[in-house]
Amino acid sequence: MASYRRTTRPVPKPGRRVIERFPAGGPRGSWPAEEFAQGLRRDGRVVDVVMDLASDSYLVVEAAS
């Protein structure tokens, strides 16, 4: 069975910045990155939660304004 390994680091999307990082190994049923992002959305900020596979963490990212 063949395996795939990325040889170059992925290029980040322009105009986005990381606000906060959360480890992926949280307790079952816990979504700290999503809860943090929801609070920011209530304040009117446009944010997304994405998975960073290289660091095994969830990132809360915001589009640059």
C-alpha positions in Angstrom: 0.0 0.0 0.0 1.4 3.4 -1.0 1.6 6.3 1.4 1.6 10.0 0.7 3.8 12.5 2.4 3.8 16.2 1.8 7.3 17.4 1.0 6.6 21.2 1.1 4.9 23.2 3.8 1.4 24.3 2.8 1.1 28.0 1.8 -1.3 29.8 4.2 -4.2 31.6 2.7 -3.5 35.3 2.3 -5.3 37.8 4.6 -6.0 35.3 7.5 -4.4 35.3 10.9 -4.5 32.9 13.8 -6.2 34.2 16.8 -5.9 31.2 19.1 -4.7 27.5 19.1 -6.4 24.6 20.9 -5.0 21.1 21.2 -6.9 18.4 19.3 -6.8 15.9 22.2 -9.5 17.5 24.4 -12.0 15.5 26.5 -14.8 13.8 24.6 -17.8 16.1 23.9 -15.6 19.2 24.5 -15.3 21.7 21.7 -13.2 24.6 23.1 -12.2 26.0 19.7 -15.8 26.1 18.6 -16.9 27.7 21.8 -14.2 30.4 21.6 -15.1 31.1 18.0 -18.8 31.4 18.8 -18.0 34.1 21.4 -16.1 36.0 18.8 -18.9 35.6 16.3 -21.4 37.1 18.8 -19.1 40.1 18.9 -19.4 40.5 15.1 -16.0 39.0 14.1 -15.8 36.7 11.1 -13.9 33.6 12.2 -13.5 30.0 11.3 -12.1 26.9 13.1 -9.6 24.9 11.0 -7.5 21.8 11.8 -3.7 22.1 11.5 -2.6 18.6 10.9 1.1 19.3 11.3 0.7 20.5 14.9 -2.4 18.4 15.7 -4.4 21.4 16.9 -7.4 23.4 16.0 -6.9 27.0 15.0 -9.3 29.9 15.2 -8.6 32.1 12.3 -9.9 35.5 11.3 -10.1 37.1 7.9 -8.0 40.3 7.7 -10.0 43.5 7.4 
